[in-house]
Amino acid sequence: MQLSAIVEALLIASDQPVAAEEIARLVRARVAEAEDARSRDIEDGKEVAELPDWLMALAATSSEQVVEAIGALNRSYEESKRAFTLLERPKGWKLYTRVEFGDFVRQLFPGRKPERLSGPAMETLAIIAYRQPITKAAIEAVRGVSCDGMIQKLLDRDLIRIGGRAELPGRPLLYETTEQFFEHFGIRSIDDLPNASELRKVKLPEPDESAPVAEPEKQLALSATGQAAAAAASTEGADEEPAATQD
């Protein structure tokens, strides 16, 4: 049994992305399970055969071998013109339909209308993505306008989140992108953004960090706290792709 087939089976069976390291661990765990079962049978006085060579060969499976197997699978999908491919996201690898079939797949979800981010929303999101974690004052220093509305819309659509508070007067909120952001734009990390290393080094206008924290931002913090509490309560009692906003 080939490693690529095993990897494919695991990714098809999982409803969540799986990291290469975890796939390798699962493969090694199956070999260890077989070895333990054989040892118990021997202890019970049963006659047992040696484990298959192909199974024992998987005992030292590494994440690098898993990535190689995934590459082989994608080449096979491409050659046979399959409608899907394996892509890596922040949480790991997952099977996705190809972009060219999007218009057909969308027919399964007639209630979900694709929308685009407005120019101001995309500009605000880009500043946060490249310079995260970042304060609202720093964002506004770059854009030159108030960003309360744009930040709230991006928070509502789970493209950004509050990542803590800056060690500055007034302890302003820090904003950063979410895992949903990476999923939505099809990247693994901020290093995959275009020209990430260069743009993250560009000197930006300096905000007036000594100014008091605005009341709307305090409300954002309270709102985020309330949403987190509600989510926790819902979990104790019991992913949609983000819809972009229009400005």
N, C-alpha and C positions, 0 to 999 in steps of 0.2 A: 504494500500500500504506500503510495507516494505521499510525501509531506504536503505537497500542494493540494492534494485532494482532501486531506485532513483539515488543512487551514480553511479551505473553501467550505467544508461542512460546518465548521465552527462558526464562521462568519454568517453563513445562511441561517443557522439556528439561533444566533444571538439577535435580540431586538435592539441592542445598544452597540456602539462602536467598541472594538476590543483592541487594546494595545498589543504590539508585537511581543513585548515581554510577557504579557499575560497569556497569549496564545502558546508561546514556548513553554510556559509553566504548565499549562493544561496538558500539553502533549507529554511532557516528562511525567506528570502526575498519572497519566494513563499507564505508562510503562511501569512506574513504581507500584501501581495497583495490581497489575498483572503479576509482577514479581512477588508481591505479598501473598496473593492468592495461591501462587505455586508453592511458596514456602509453607503455607498452612496445610496444603494438601500433602506435602512431603512429611510434615510433622504428624499428620493423621495416618500415615502409613500407606497412602495411596500411591499408585504408580502414575507418574506424570511425565509428559514429554517436555523437551526443552522449548522455551519460548521461541517463536519465529524470529529469524534473523532480521527481517524488516522491522519488527517491533523493537528489538533490542537496539537497532541502529538509531532509533529515535530517543534513546535514553539521555543523550547529551544535546538535544535540540536547543539551539540558541535563537535569540531574537534576530540576529543577522540572517540565519537560515530561513526564518519565517519571512523576512522581507524579500529574500531572494525568491521564495516560493510564491509570494504575492506578485512579484514582477513576472514570473513565468505564467501565472494565471491571467494577468492582464494582457500579456502578449498573445496568449491563446484566445482570449475574448476578442481581441482586436482582429486577429487573423480569421476567426470564424464569424466576425461581424455581429457579435452578440449585442443586446440592447443595454447591457450593464457593464460596470467596471468597479474596481476596488479603489477607494480613495482614503487617504489618511486625514483625519481631523484631530483637534486637540485631545480628544479622549481615545483615539485609536482608529483602527481600520473598519470600514463599513462598505457594504455593497450598495451602489447607487445606480439608478437608470441614467443613461447618457443624456446630455443636454438636448441633443437633436430630437429626442422623443418627448420633450417637455410638453409640447402642445397637445399631444395625445393623452399623456398622463394627467394633465390638468382637467380633462373631461371627467375624471373620477371625483373631482372636488369642485362642482359647479358653484358652490357658495363662496369659494375663496377667490377673490379677484386680485390679480397682481397689481400692486401700486409701486410707484417709484418715490424715492426720497427726493425732497425738494433740494434746490441748490443750497440754501442756508443750512438745512439739516445735514446734508452731506458734508458741507464745509466744517460744521461743528463736529461731526463724527470723525472726520479725517484728523482734525487737530487732536482730539482725544486719543484716537488710535495711535498716532505717531509719537505723542508726547506724554502718554500715560505713565503714572498717575498724574493728573493735572487738576488745578483748581479752576473754579468758574472765572475768577478774576484773570487768570492767565489766558483762558480761552477768549475772554472778552477783549483782552489787550491785543490779541492777534486779529480778531474780527472787527473790533472797533464799534461793536454794538452790544446791547444786552442779549444774553443767551438763555435767559430763564425759560422761555417757551420752548426753544429747541432742545434744551437739556431735558425738560420734563417729557417731551414727546419721545426722545430716545430712551429715556428710562421706562416709559410706559410700554415700549415695544421690545424691551429687554435686550437692546443693543449695547447699552452701557449700564453701569451700576455704580453705586457709591462704594469706594474701596477703602474708606477710612477718613481720617482728618490730618491735615498738614500741620507740622510743628511750626506754625506761624501765628501771629496775633489774631485772636478770634477763632483759632482752630478751624479754618475753612474746610469744606468737604473736598475730598479728592475723587475724581471720576476716572473710570477705566472701562475697557470693553469687557463684554461677557463671552462665555463660550458660545452663546447663540450668535454673536457677531461673527466669530470665526466660522461657524457652521453656515451662516447665511452667505458669507462672501467666499466660502470655499477655500479657506487657508488654515494652516496649522498653528501659526503664531504670528506675532507682529513682525518677525524677521522675514516673513513671506510677503509683506506689503511691498509695493514697488519702491525701489530706492530707499528702503527702510534705514539702512545704516547711515546714509548721507543726510537724509531729511531729519533724522533724530538729533543730528549734531548742529543743525542750522540755528543760529542765535535768533531768538524771538523777542518781540517787545516785552519789556519788563512791566508787570502789573504793579499796582499800588497795594501791596500785601498788608500795609498798615491800616487800610480802611476797615471799618467794622463789617462783620458778616451781615449781608442783607437778610431781611426778614423772609423773602421768598425762599432763600436757600435753607433757612432753618426749617421751613415748612417741608422742603424736599426731604430733609433728614428725618423729620417726624413721619412723613408719609412712607419712606423706605422702611423705617422701624415697624410701622404698623403693618405693612405688607408682609414683612418677614415673620411677624408674630402670627398673622392670619394663615400664612403658608404652613407654619409649624403646627398650628392647631388643627389644620385640615389633615396633615399627615398623621397626627396622633389619633384623629377620629377615624380615619379610614385606614409633544414638542411640536408645538406647532411652529412652523417656520415663521419668523417675524414678518408682519406686514409692514412695509415701509410707509412712512407718513408723508403727507403733503403739507407744505408750509401754509 
